[in-house]
Amino acid sequence: MMHNLRRLLPPLPALPGWGSIRGRVAIVLAVPTCLLLVVTGLGVADRASDWSAARETAGRVELALKAQGLVRELQRERGLTNGLLGGAAEYRDDVEAQRARTDTARTGFDDLVREGGPGMEAGDGLRDALSPVSALVAVRRQVDAGTAQRPSTLAAYTEAIDGLIGASAAQPARGERTLVEGMDALQALTRATEAIALERGFLNGVFAAGRFKGAEFLQFTEVRADRLAFLRQYAELAVPAQQSALDAAFASSNARRAMGYEKQAEGGADGSRLAVDPGRWWSSMTALVDQLHHVQGQIGAQVRARADRMGDGATGQLGGFIGLGVLILAVATALAVLSARSITRPLVALADEADMVASAGLPAAVTRIQQAEAGEELAPQPSRRVPDSAREFTRLAYALHNVEHTAIGLATEQAVLRRNSSESLASLGRRNQALISRQLGLITALERQEIDPDALGELFELDHLATRMRRNAESLLVLAGEELPPRTWSGLVTAAEVVQSAIAEVEQYQRVAVADVQEARIRGRAVAELSHLLAELIENALLFSPPSCPVEIYGWRDGGEYCMAVVDRGSGMTAEELARSNARLAGRESFLVAPTRYLGHYVVGTLAARLGAQVELRPTQGQGSACGVTAYVALPSALVEVPQTQSATAG
C-alpha cells in the first residue's frame, strides 16, 4: 500500500541534503526558524516593548506630575492649618486662600484620572486614594469650629498625601534602564519632598505653640530620619545633573536659613521654649519645597522627552520588522509544505511500530521473563526496519529494535539478580537464626549457673541483645519471602503476653508503657509473627519520639476482632508521609524502590498480609497533643478468642 501511495504522489524536488534527516531539518528549521525567531521575533518584541514602555512612561510622568500638583497644594494647606491650630491666628486668611487653590488642583486631577490613557494602570488606585482627600472636608469643618486637634489633623492630611504619592507610584517602571532609573529617582525625590513638607507643616505648629509637647519631638526626629533616607535613595538613583539640581536647591539662602531653624528645634527636646518666628520658618521652608517641586518637574520633563524619542524610534523600526517577518513566514510555510510529506509518513510508521512494541511486545516479553523458570530460553524477537526511506529513519528503526533487545536483556538480568538476592537474604537469615539460637541457648545456660547479681544482670542485657538480633535475622527472612522458623506456641496466648514478648525485643523497653490491654487470647500459630510485627512498630515509635516521652500500648475488643494501638508523641508525620507509609504497610509498594530506612514498614506489611491483619498509621489524637503517630493493628477474628465470660455475656 505504501508503494502505491508513493506512485500517486509527485516526486519531491531534489534539494541539497534532502536524502538525510539532518539536511531536511536544516532546510525546514534553519532558514525560517532562525530568521523568523531571531530577526523578527526578537526584533518585533524588543521594539514593541520599547514603544509600549516609552508610551506608558510618558503617561505615568504626566500623571505623577499632575498628582504632585495636588500634593503640593495639600502640603501647603497642611502646614498652614497646623500653624493655625498651634496658635498662629494670622494664618486664618492664608488657610482660606490655600483651600481654594487645593480644590482647584483637585478638580484638574479628577479630570485627568477620568480621561485615562497610557500610564493610567494605577487609575483605580488613584481614585481610591482620593477618598482620604474628600474626607478632609470634615477636617476643615472641625478646624473652623475650633474642635480640631493638631496631631489628628496633621495625620489626616498626611494620610491623604501619602495615599496620592503611593498610588501614583504603584506600578513599577519598565523599559530602558535610563527610563526606569529616571522614574525611580523621581519617586524617591517625591518621597523626600513630602518628608520635608511634612517637617515644614509639623514644625510650623510647634513654633506657633512655642515648644514641643508630649511625644512631638520624637515625631520630629522620625520625620527628619525619613527625609534623610529618601535623599540617600535619590542620590543612589540620580544622574550627576539631577543631583546637582538638588544640591543647588539645598544651597540656597532659604534652605540654609531653614536648616538653622531646624537646629534651634533640635535644642527643644526638653520642652524648653523655642524662639522661632513661624512666619519666617514657613517662608524659608516653602521656598525650599517649591525648589524641590521645580527639580521634580525638570526630572519629569527629561524622562518624558527621553520616552518620546524612544517611542518615535521604536515605531519606525517596528514597521520594518513586521514586514520582514511576513516575508520570512511565507518562505517558511512553502518550505514546510514541501518537506512535511517526506518526513511525516516514515515517522508515523515508526511511531506506530514503537507504540506496538511499548504497549504489547515489550510488556509481554517482560512478563514471560518474570514468570520463566531459571535457565529457560526466550524466543528471539523478529527484526524490524522501514524500507525505502531516508537512512536516518532506517537507523532509527534499528535503534528501536536494539532498545527492545536491551530492555529484555536488562529485565532478564534483573529477574536473575532479584532471585539471587532473595536466596542470599534467605540463606543469610537462616544462618544468623541458627547462630543466634545457639547463642541464646548458651546465654540461658550461663544465666542458670551465675549467682553474681552484677554478672547476671549483664547476661540479661546480652540475652536481650541477642533477642533483638534474632528479630533482625527474622526480618531478613520476611523480606526474602521466606517463612519464619517454627517458633509457635501450643494453645492460646494472652494479648498481654504477646505485647510483653514484643517489648522484650526492642532496645529501650524501659520507655514502653502498657496502658490498657483488654483481655483476649491469640492463637499460638500467630504469636511469633504478631510479636515481631508489634516489635517493629514499637521500635519505630521509640526512634521518633523524645526520650522523655513513653510509648503507650493499648488493646481492645471490637466485635469479633481485636485491635491494638502503639502510640507515640514524637515529631509526627505530614499527610503525604502518612499516605506513603500506609501504602508500604498495605503492600502497595515494593521495598526495592524505597530507601533502606523504610525496611521496617515492609516487614510489618508482609507480616500483616500473612496474618490477615490490617495496619494503619494515623496522627496521634487526644491529651492536648498535636504531634505524634499512632499505629493501629486490627487482628481478624480467626486469630482471636475472647474470654468465656465475654462469650457467655454476648450469648
N, C-alpha and C positions, 0 to 999 in steps of 0.2 A: 504493500500500500504506500509505503514511504517513497518507493521508486516511481510509482505512478504520479504522486503529487509533485515530485521533482520535475517530471517531464512536462507537467502543465504549467509550472511557474517559469517566468522568463529568466534567463541566466543573469546573474549579478555582474555588474561591471568589474573588470579586473583593476584593482587598486593596489598600490604598493603595500605589502604586508597583509593583504586580505586573506592569505592562506593560514594565518595563525590568529589565535585569540588575542595575543598581545597586540598585533597590528590592528585588528578590528577595534579593540578597546581604545587604542591610541587615536584612531580616526574618529570614533564616536564621542570619546570623552575629552581628549586633549584640546582639540580646537574649540568646540563650542563651550565646554565647561570652563576651561581656563579663561577664555576671552570673556564669556558671559559673566562668570562669578567675579573674576579678578578685576576686569576693566569696568564692566557696567555695574555689577552688584555692589562692589566696594565704593566705586565712584559715586553712583547714584545715592547709596545710603549715606556716604560721608557728606556729600553736598546737600542732600535733603536735611540731614541732621544739622548741618551748619546753618542752613536757611531757616529752619524751624527755631533753632536756638537763638539766632540773631533776632528774628521777629518777636519771639517770646521775651527776650531780654529787653528789647526796646520798649515793649509794652509794660514790662514789670518796672523798668526805670521810671516811666511816666506815672505809673500807679504809685510807686514808692514816693516820688517827689510830691505828688498830689496829696498823699497821706501825710507827708511831712509838713505840708502847709497847714493842714488841720491840726496836727500835733503841735506845731509851733504856736498857734493861737491858743490851744488848750494849755500849753505850758505857761504862757503869759497870764492867762486867766487864773490858773492855779496859784502862781506866785503872788499876784495882786490880791487874790482872795485870802491867801494865807497871811499876808501882811495886814489886811483889814481886820481879820479875826485876831491878830496879835495885838491890836490896839492902835494901828495907824489909820485914823479916821480919814486922813487926807486922800486915801486910796479909793474912796467911795465913787467918785466920778470916773476915775480910771477903770474901775471894775465894770461899771455900766457900759462904757465905751468898748471895753475889750469883749464883753459878752456879745455885742452886736457883730464885731469882727469874727468871733468864733462861729456864730450862727451863719454868717455869710460863707465862711470856709466849709462849714458842714454841708451847706446846700450844694456847692460846687463838687464836693467829694461824692455826695449821693448821686449826682448826675453821671459822674464818671463810672461809678460802680454799676449803675443801671445799664449803661451803654455796652458794657462787656468789651470783648476784643482780645487780642493777643496779650498774654501775660496775666489774664484775669482768672487763672485757675484758683486763686485764693479769694475769688469774689464772694463765695458763700461765707467764708471765714471773716471777711471784712464786714459783710452785712451783720453777722453775729457780733462782731466787735463793736458795732455802733450802738448796741443795746446799752452798755455802760455809759456811752456818751449821752444817749437820750435820758438816762437816769439822772444826769446832772441837773435837769430841770428842777427836780425835787430838792437837790442840794442847794441850788440857788435860792429857792424859796426859804429854806431854813436859814441861809446866810442873811437874807433880807429881814427875816423875822427875828434875828438875834438869838436863835436857838441852836445854831450850828456849833459843833466842837471842832477846834483846829485840827487835831490828829485825824479824826474820822473824815473831815472834809478833804484834807490833803490826800488821804488814802483813796477816796472816791475818784478824785481827779487822776491820781497816779494809775489806778486800775484802768480807767478809760484810755489813758495814753499808752500804757503797756499793751493793752489789747490791740490797739491800732498798729503799733510797731510790730508786734508779734505776728498779726495776720498778714501784714504787707510783706513780711519776710518768711512766710510759712513754706512756700515752695522753694526747694534748693535750686540754686543756679546751675545751669548746664551749658555745654558748648565749649568754645575755645577757652584756653586757660586764662587769657587776659580778661575775657568777659566774666568768667567765674570769679577770678580774684578781684575784679573791679566791683562786682555786686557784693562780694563778701566784705570788702573794705567799706563800701557804702553802708552796709548794715551795721558793721562794727562802729562806724562813726555815728550812725543814728543812735545806737545804744549809749555811746559816750555822751552825745549831746543831751539825751534825755536825763542821764545821771547829773550833768552839770545844771540843766534846767531845774531838776528836782532839788538840787542843792540850793539853787537861787531862790526858789519858792519857799523851801524849808527855812533857810536862814533869814529870809525876809520876815517871816512870822516871829522867829526867835529875836531878831534885832528890834522888831517892833515891840515885843514884850519886854526886852531889856536883859533877858537871861535865858539859859536853858532850864527847862522844868522837867522833873521826872526823868524818864529814860530818853529825853530828846538828844542828849549829847551822844549816846550810844547809836541812835538812829543816824545822827550826823556823820559819825565815823563809818558806818556801813555804806551810806550813800557815797562818801568820798572814796571808799575802797572799790566800789563798783565802777566809779568813774576811772580810776587808775587802771583797773583790769581791762576795761573796754578800750582805753587808749593804748595799752600794750598790745592788745589784739589788733588794733588798727595799724600799729607800727609794723607788725609782722606781715600784714597783707598789702599795705600801701606801697606804691612805687615812689621813687625819690621825689618826684614833682608833687605828688599828693601829700607826702609827709612834710614837704617844705611849706605847702599852703597851710597845713595845720600848725606848724611851728610859728609861722608868721602871725596867725590868729592869737596864739598864746604869748607872742612877744609884744603885742600892742600895749599901750599905756593903760587902757581899760582893764585888760587881763591882769597886768601886774598889780593894778590898784585892787582888783577883786581878790587876788591871791593874798594881798596884805590884809584885807578884811577877814579873809579866811583864817589867817594866822592869829588874828585877835580872837576869833571864835574858838580856836583851839585852847586858848587860855581860860575859857569859861567852863571848863569841865567840872569845877567845884560849885557851879551855880552862882558865881560872882557876876556882878553887873557888867554888861557889855556896852561900851560907849561907842556904838557904831550907828551912824545915821542910816535907817532903812532905805531912804531915797537914793543915797549915794551907792549903797550896795546894789540896789535894784538896777540903777542906770548902768553901772560898770558891768555887772553880770549880763544884763540884757544885750549890751554891745558885744560881749564875748559870744553869747548864744547866737546872735544874729550873724556874726562872722562864721561861726561853725555851720549854720544853715547855708551860708553862702558857699562854703567849701563843699558841702553836700551837693549843692546844685552844680558846682564845677565837675565833681566826680561823676554825677549822673549824666551830665552833658557829654563827657568824654566816653563813658560806657555806651551811651545811646548812639553817638557818632560812629564808634567802632562797630556796633551791631548793624547799623545801616550799611556801612561799607561791606561788611561780611555778607549781608543778605543780598546786596546787588551782585556781588561776585558769584555767590553760590547759585543765583537764579540763572545766569548765563551758562555756567558750567553744567548745571542740571539738565538743561535742554539738550546740550551736546551728548551727554552720557546716555540720555534716554534714546535718542536717535540711533546711536551706535549699538545700544542694547537690542533694539528692534531688528537691526540688520543681522546681528550675530545670532539672534534667536531663530530667524528664518533659515540661516545656513545650518544651524544645529538640527532643526527639525527635518530638513531634507536629508542630511546625513544619517539621522537616526532611523528614518523610514527605510533607507537602502540597506542598512546593516542589521536591522532588527530581525528580518525574516531569516537571515542566515545564522543568527545566534540563538534565537528563542527556541527553534524546533529541536536542535540537538539537546539543549538544556532541559526542555520538557521531557524528552525521552530519558535523560539521565535522572531527572527528578523523580519520574515515575518508578524507575528501577530502584533508586535509593529508598523511596517510600516503601516499596515492596520488601526490600531487604530489612529495613528498620522495623516495619510493622509485623512481618510474618517470618521471614527467613532467619534473621539473627535471633529473635526470641525463641523460635523452635529449636535452633541449634544449641542455645544455652540451656534450654530445658532438658534436651537429650543428654548434655554433658553432666548436668547436676543429678540426673536420675540414673546415669550409667554406672555400672559396677567398675571396680578397679581393673584396669588392663583392657577394657573394651575399646575397640577401634571405631572411629567415626567415619561415615561415608564422605568422600571428597565432594567439595562444592563445585558446581559447573562454572566454567569460565564465562565472562560476560564482556561485551565490548559494543561500541557504537560504530558500525561500518560507514564508509564513505563520508567521513566528516573531518573537520579540522584536527590536526594532530594533538592539540591540547585537549579536545574532547575525548579522544582515544586514550590519552594518558590519564585523564580523569576517571574514565571507566575502569581502567586497570587499577587505579589508586583506590577506588571504592571497593573493588574486589579484594585488594590487599588488606584494606581496613577490615573487611568482613573476616578474612582468614586470621588476621592478627587478633581480632576480638574473640574469635573462637579459641585461638591458642591461649589467650590470657584467661578466658573462662575455664579452660581445662587446667591450666596451672593453678588457678585459684581454688578449683574444686579439690585438686590433689593436696594443695597446701592446707586447706581447711581440714581435710580428712586427717592429714598427718598431725596438724596442730591439736585436733581433738584427741587423737590417740595418744599424743605425747602428754597432754594435760591429764588424761585419764591415767596413764601409766605413772606419771609423777605423783598424782594424788594417791593412787593405791600404795605406792612405795612409802610415801610420807605417812599414810594411815598405818601401815604395818609397823614402821619405826616408832611412831608416837604411841601406838597401843603397847608396844614393848616397854617404851619409856614410862608410860603411866603405870604399867604393872610393876615395874621396878620401883617407882616412887611410892606406890602403895605399900609394897613390902617394906621399904625403908621407914615409912610412917608408922607401921605396926611395931617396928623394932626400936624406934627412937623414943627416949624418955626425957631428953633435954627439951624444955619448953621452947627455948630460942631456936634450937636446931629444927624442932618440929614445926615451928612457925615458918621457917624458911622453906621446909619441904612442902608445906601447904601452898606457899607462893609459887614454888616450882610446879606443883601439881596444877595450880590454876593457869600458869603459863602454858603448860603442855596441853591443857584442855582447850585453850584458845588456838594453839597451833593445830589441834585436831580439827577445829571448826574451819580454819583456813584451808586445810587439806580437803575437807569435805566440800568447801566452796569450789575448789578446782574440779572436783568430780561433777558437781552440779553444772558448772559452765561447760564442761565437756560432754554433757548429756548422759552421764553415767548414773546408775542408781547408787545411792549411798550404801555403805557397808551395813550388813544386818546388825542393827542396834535397837531392836524392838523390845517392847515391854509386853508381857502377857497380861491379859485382862484389861482393866481400866486404870487410868492415872488421873488424879485430880488436876483441875486447871491451875491451882496454886502451885502444885509440884512442877508442872510444866514451866510456869513462869520462873520459879526458883532455879530450875535447870538452865533456862536461858540466861538468867542473871549470872550464873556461875561461869558462863563462857565469855563474859566481857571484862575489859580491863578495870575500869573504875566502878566496880559493882557496888562500892560503898555509897555512891551517889544515886542509886536506883531505889525508889520507894514504891512498894506495893500498896497502892492507895486503897483500892476496893476491888477485890476479885470475888465475884459471887461463885457459889459452889456449882461445880459441874465436873463431869468425868470425860476424859478424852480417851478414845480407843488407842490401845498400845501401838498399833501399826503406824499411827500418825505422830506419835510423841516426838521421835527424833527429828523428823523434818520440821514439825511445828516449833520445837525448841530452837532449832537452827534459824528458822525464819524470824522468830522473836528476837534472838540474839543479834542478828544483823540490824534489825530496826532499833534496838536499844543502843547498840554501838554507834549507830549513825546519830541518834538523838544526843548521846553523851558528847560526841565530837563537835556538834554545832550548838551547844548550849554552854553558858558560863559555868565555871567551876563551882560557883556558889549556889546554883540552881539545880535542884534534884530533878531527875526524870521519873515521872509517875506512870504507873501501870494500872489500868482498870480492866475489869472483865464483868460482863453482864449477859443475861439470857435475853434473847429476842425471839420469842416464839420457839420454834424448833431449832434455831441457830444459836450460836454462841459468839459474842463479839468481844474483841479486846481492843484496847487503845493504849498506845505508847505516846505520852505527852511530854513535850519539851517546851521551854520558854526561852529559846535562843534567838538567833538573828533572824529567823524566819526566811521565807522564800517569796519571790514575786509570783504573780499569777501565771506568767509564762514558764517559769521554772517548775511550778507545781504541775502544770499540764505536761511538760516533758517528762518529769519524774513519774507521773501516773501512767504515761504511755509505756515507760520501761517496766513498771510494775505489772502492767496488764499484758506484757509480752508483745506489744505492737512495734518494738524497735529492737534490732539486733545489737548485741553488745560489741560487735566488731566495728560499729560506726560511731562509738562514743568514747570519750576519754576514760582511762582506767579508774578514775576516782568514782565512777558510777557503777563499778562492778557489783557492789553490794545490792544495788537496785535490781540488777539482772538475776542475781542469786535468789533474791526474795521473789521476783516474778516467776522464776522457774519452779521454786518450791510451792508457791501458791497455786500454780497450774496443776502440779502433781496432787496437791491436797484437795483441789476443787474449791479453794478458798478465794476470797476477794480482798485485795489490799489497796488502800487509797490514802493519799496524803491530803490533809486539809489544814488551813490556818487554825492555830490554837485559839479557842474562844473561852470567855469567862474569866473571872477573878481580876478584871481590870487590865488584862494583858493584851497588848496589841501586836505581840510578836510571838514567834514560835510556830512549830509544826506538830500536828498530831497525826500519827499513823493508825488507821483503823483496819482491823483484821476481822473478817466475817467468816466463821467456820460453818460448813454445811452440816445439816442435821445428821448426816450419815457418820460423822466423826464424833458426835457429842451425845452423851447420855445424861439427861437431867436426873437429879436425885429422886428416889422413890416417893418421898413425901410430896415433891413438886408434881410428879406424875399423878399421884392419887388425888391431889387437890384439883388438878386440871380435869380429872375424870369426873 
